[in-house]
Amino acid sequence: MEAARALRLLLVVCGCLALPPLAEPVCPERCDCQHPQHLLCTNRGLRVVPKTSSLPSPHDVLTYSLGGNFITNITAFDFHRLGQLRRLDLQYNQIRSLHPKTFEKLSRLEELYLGNNLLQALAPGTLAPLRKLRILYANGNEISRLSRGSFEGLESLVKLRLDGNALGALPDAVFAPLGNLLYLHLESNRIRFLGKNAFAQLGKLRFLNLSANELQPSLRHAATFAPLRSLSSLILSANSLQHLGPRIFQHLPRLGLLSLRGNQLTHLAPEAFWGLEALRELRLEGNRLSQLPTALLEPLHSLEALDLSGNELSADFSGFQSHRPRTTVCALSEADLIEFPCDRFMDSAGGGAGGSLRREDRLLQRFAD
């Protein structure tokens, strides 16, 4: 009996020893797969997208981080096994082109980061499969043109960054597929002209940054901004603008922040800000204004912050003051404005002209940055 028991025990031990070791997840070379939902390949010196064929459960991967490498091209098959992917980060590579079928299998993707690469265009249809995409970063590339099909299929997009490219113009209705867009960054491009239909179908847009472009010396067509009925922040700083047409912003009833700082404005039409009854912050610093129309701010019933510093104002503006709303923050340099009393205003030199903005606008600005 004892011999039989010993024999059975020996057979069990031998059987256990003969079993193959438990399979461990096979991670792509140079990557980190410690979390099954996050494939981390950031800053690994990669020149191509790693193969994911060795992953036992590629459909478990929700985030794929490939930033900070030397990847130059994206093929049609680099992501075709990652159908559940929600976030894809390709920033800070050397990507020059995207295969037309790169994103064909990524119908669930919500965030795509292509910033700081060498892309020269967003070919029509390439992004079309990404119908759930909410955030798209294409900033810091070499994109010089957009076509009407560049954003086809992106009906869910909320935030789009195209800043730091080489865009020279915006074709009519180029953003028309983006009916749910809230934040649009176009700063630091070479945009010279805004057509009257450039922002067609962007009725939900809340934040638009066009600073540091090369806009024409004058903004004259109110129709350009007419579709933007929900816009709350408009930044037109550093564009070398010299003139604003009358009632240029009349179709922006919800605008709360308007920045025209760092332009070359020499005068303003009396009705330049007509229609901006919700405006709370107006930034005009760093221009060449020497005088202001008497009733310039009369339509601005909600104005809380005004910055006119860095201009050439030196006349008596008592008439201008009599029409001025109860502004609570004032930035008026003594060197620029000699006889304009500002005793009812708080000096914003220490805190900037945006100190009185409401909490929801600070949150909006934080998300837009």
Secondary structure, DSSP 8 states (H G I E B T S, - for coil): -HHHHHHHHHHHHHHHHHS---------TT-EEEETTEEE-TTS--SS----TT-S-GGG--EEE--SS---EE-TTSSTT-TT--EEE--SS---EE-TTTTTT-TT--EEE--SS------TTTTTT-TT--EEE--SS------TTTTTT-TT--EEE-TTS---B--TTTTTT-TT--EEE--SS---B--TTTTTT-TT--EEE--SS---SEE--GGGGTT-TT--EEE--SS---EE-TTTTTT-TT--EEE-TTS------TTTTTT-TT--EEE-TTS------TTTTTT-TT--EEE-TTS---S--HHHHHT----SEEE--TTT-SS---TTSEE-TTT-TTTT--HHHHHHHHHH-
